[in-house]
Amino acid sequence: MDFPIFPFAPRRPAAVAIEAQRLGPHSTILQVPPHGHVFFELLLVSAGSGLLMLDGVTHVALPGSVFAIAPGTAHDARGLAKAGGWAVLFAAEGADARSAPALGLLDDRPAGLVFDLFRRDGRGADGHLRLPAEELPELEALYGRIEGELAERALGYEVAARAALHLLLVRVGRAAGSGQGRARSGGSRPPDLLARAFRDIDRHFHGDCSLAAAGRRLGLAPAHLTTRLRQISGRTYRDWVIERRMIEARHRLGATGQSLAEIAAAIGYQDTESFIRRFRRHHGSTPAAWREQARAGARDAAEDDAPSPGRNPDQ
């Protein structure tokens, strides 16, 4: 089955690639037809019930159901419209600061509880866990902490949000590994065209990323490569190269002090003007404006948390 593949694009500039959403009738993630994405998603149902489709298998979701949705997994959450709970969406570097921004493949992620939760090679789950009711308050508190840090954007919120996400993943991962959650292991799937293409883009987006070069590296005719990618994901190879460059650009704008010229060169643009035009077309603002918005948000949050003159900060 072909389905669209969505990138990670934060709703506003942020230096950490994490987003938390509450489930409800108007949740965006509950209104999208079958799709995949290049980021990770951990979805918790804490109230109500519904259905979630993962890779063609329909799961009954009850309070305590947790779904670890790996990059590239076809899923449809529209059947959860009457369920309550949370979802956290994150790119790899959101969970682990040592991970470079990427298109989300699991193959190159380090082993351990954080990413093993999303694997299907016998160490992780089939995507569906069921945890006991007594676990839910702590899990919901962690989701809420992530949402709060990202909303308030106080000084150091990136570290705090990443730490809360890590605790959440470890908590769920331990339950899965101990058999506390009902996990069924399946065989690992062989690398498909999408995975191979993403890996190629991750390795070459800042260098020779022409369609002809990609075809040579992957052993495919260029026309077949880009046509098949469009059929699978709705985007061509070139489209995904641009998306990968924009992922890297957002990361460097938010997390480093590099100049626009340095960022342009690092992500494969021959001149700064070409980078600025592409970024504006992709995001609706210039890189400088995007960076300033992120910095202004951090400054405003820090000022809100600063004690007023003459006021005891402990009061």
N, C-alpha and C positions, 0 to 999 in steps of 0.2 A: 504494500500500500504506500502510495506517495503522500507526503504531508509537508506542510511548511516548516521550516526550521528558523526559529527566532534567535537573534543575538541578545546579549545582556546590554541593556541601555538604561541606566538609572534615570528616574523621572526628574531628577535635578542633579547638578554637579556634586560629586562626592569623591573623596580620596580613598574610599574603601568600596569594593565591588560587592555589596550586600544590600538586599532590600527585604523588608518584612511586610507581610500583608495579612490582615484578618480575613477569614472566610465569612461570606455572607451573600445575600441575594444579589448584591451589586458588585461583588468582587470581579475584577477584570479577568483573573485567571479561571473563573468559573463560567466564562461566556465564550471561550475560544473553541472552535471545532478542533478535531484531532490535529495535533501538532507535536513538534519536538522543539528543543532549544539547545544552544551550545553551552548552557550553564547548568548548575545543579539546583535541585529543588527538594526540600524536605517539608512534607505536608502532613499536618496533624489534624485529625478529626477529634474534637473534644465534646461535641454535643450533636444530637440529631443523628441522621444516617443518610446514606445515599450510595451511589455507584461510581466507581472510577475505572476507566479502561486503561490498561497498561499493555502495550505491545499486543493488542488484540484480545487480551484476557480481561474479563470484567470482574472486578473485586467488589464485594459488599463492604462498605465502610461503616463502622460503628464507633462509638466513643472509645478512644484508645488506639484507633487505627493510625498507623504512621506509614507514609509512602515515601521511599527514597527514590527519586526520579533522576536517573543519570542522563548526561548529555546524549542527545540523539534518540532517546526513548519516545516512541509514539504514545501519546496519552490524551485522554479526553476527560475533563473534570466537570463537564456540564451537569452530570448526574449528582453533584454534591451541592446543588443550589439550596437545599434545605438543611444542610449540615453547618455546624459552627466549628471554628478552629482557627488554625494559623497556617501560613506558608512562609518559608524563608527561601529566597532565591539568591544564589551567589555564584560568582565566577571563582575559579580555583584560588586565585590570589586573595579572595575575600576570606577564605578559611585558613590559608597558610601563607604568611607573608613571604615565605621563601619561594613560593610558586610564581613563576613569571606569568604575566597576562597571556592567555591563550584562548583557543576556541573550545576548550573544555574537555578534551579527550582524557579518558581515564588511564590510558596505557602508560603515560609518562609520569603519573602521579605516584608519590611515595606510598609504600605499604604502611598500614597502620589503621587505627580505628576511624580516622577522619574520612579517608577516601574509600576504605574497604567496605563501608556501609553501602556504597553505591555499586560495588562490583557484583558480578554474577558468576563467579568462578568457583563457588563452593565455600568461600570465606564470608561472603555477604548474604544478603537476602534476595528474594525474587522481586523486591520492590515493595512488599507489603508485610508490615509487622502489626501485631496487636499487643499493646501493653496494658497492664492492669490499671484500674482506676486510680490507685494511690500514686501512680507515677505522674498523672496528668497535671496537678497543680504546679509541680516543679518545672515540668516542660513548658507549660504556658507562661510561667514567670520568666523563663529564659527567652522565649519568643518576645514577650512584652519588653524585656530589657533591651533586646536588639532594636525593636521598634522605637523605644524611647531614646536610645543613644543616637539613632539616625535622625530622629525628628528634632531633638534639642541641639545637636551638633556642638556640644560644649567642648572645651579644649581637651584634646585627647580622645574624642569620641571614636576615632578610627580604631584605636587600640582596644577600647572598651567593647565596641561592637564585635570586633573579631574575636575577642576573648569569650564573649557570651555565646557566639556562634560555635566556637570550638567546644565549649562546655556542653552545648546542646547536642552536637554531633557525637561527642564522646559518650554522653549519657544514653543516647539511643543506640549507639554502636555497641556498648557494653551489653545492653539488653539483648540485642540481636546475637552477639557472640556467645552469650551464656545460655541461649535458648529460651530466655524469658519471653521474648517475642516469638510468634509463630512464623518462622522463616522457612521457606522451601528453597533449596539450592537448585540451580539449573546449570546446564553446560554453558560454557562461554561461547559467544558467537564469533565466528571468524571475522577479521577486519573487512568491512564493506567499503564500497567506493567512497562514501561520505567520510568515513574515518580516515581512509588513506589520503583523501584530498585535504582534509583539515590538517593532518599531520604535515603534509607537504607545505601547506600555507604557513603553518607555524614556524617551519624551518627556513622558509625562503621569502617571506613577505617583505623583508627589508632589502632583498637582493634581486636576483633574476626571477621574477614571479610572472613572467609572460606565460600565456597559455601554451605556446609551443614548447617552452622549457619544461613546464609542468607535465605536458604530455610525454616528453622524453623520459622524465624521471619516473613517471608512473607506468610507462609502457603502454600508453593509450593514444589513439588518434585525438588531437586537440578538439576537433569538432564533436567527437563522441563524448569526451570528458565533459565539456561545458554543457552539451545538450542533456546528458544524463543527470548532471548536477542540477540543472534547472528543473528537470522532471521530478527529481526527488525532493528538492528543497525550495524550489521557486526562485533560485538565484544561480547565476553563472559562477564559474571559477573566479572571474575578475571581480564580481560583486563581493565574494567572500574575502578576496584579498583586501579590498577596500575596507570591509568590515573589520578585518583583523588589524589593519593599520589604525583604524579609528579606536579600537579597543586599547591599543598601545598608546595612542596619542592621549586619550582621556586619562590613562594611568599616569603618564609622565607629567601631564599638566596639573593633575591633582596632587601627586605625591612627590614631585621633584621641583627643583628650581631651574631646570634647564631652559635655555632660551628657545624661541620658536624655531630658529635656524638649526639648533642642535637636535630638537625633536624631529624636525622635517628630515634631516639627514639620517637620523637613527631609524626611521620607519620607511625609508626608501624613496623619498621625494628628492628630486634633483635641485629644487629651489624652494625657498620659503613661500613664495607667492602661490605655487601650485598646491602646497599643503594647506594654506589658508583658504583657498577657493574650495578645495575638497571638503575641508572641515565645515565651512559655512554651509555648503550644500547639504551635508549630512546631518548637521545639528541645528541649523537655523541661526547660528551665531558664530562669531570668529573665535579662534582658540584663545586669544587674549581676553575677550569678553567672558568666555566660559570659565577661564581660570580666575578672573576677578570675581565672578559670581560665587565661585566656590570659596575664595578667600574672604569675601564679604560675609558670607553665611557663617564661617568659622569665627570671624571677628565679632559679629553681632551676638552669637551664642556666648562667646567668652565675656563680652561686656554685660550681658544679662546675668551671668553668674558671679560677676565681680561685686564685692560688698560696697555699699554706698558709703560716702565719707561720713565719719562720725558714728557709723553703725557697727555694733559688735558682730563680726561675721559668724559667731556661734549662736546668735539669737535668731 
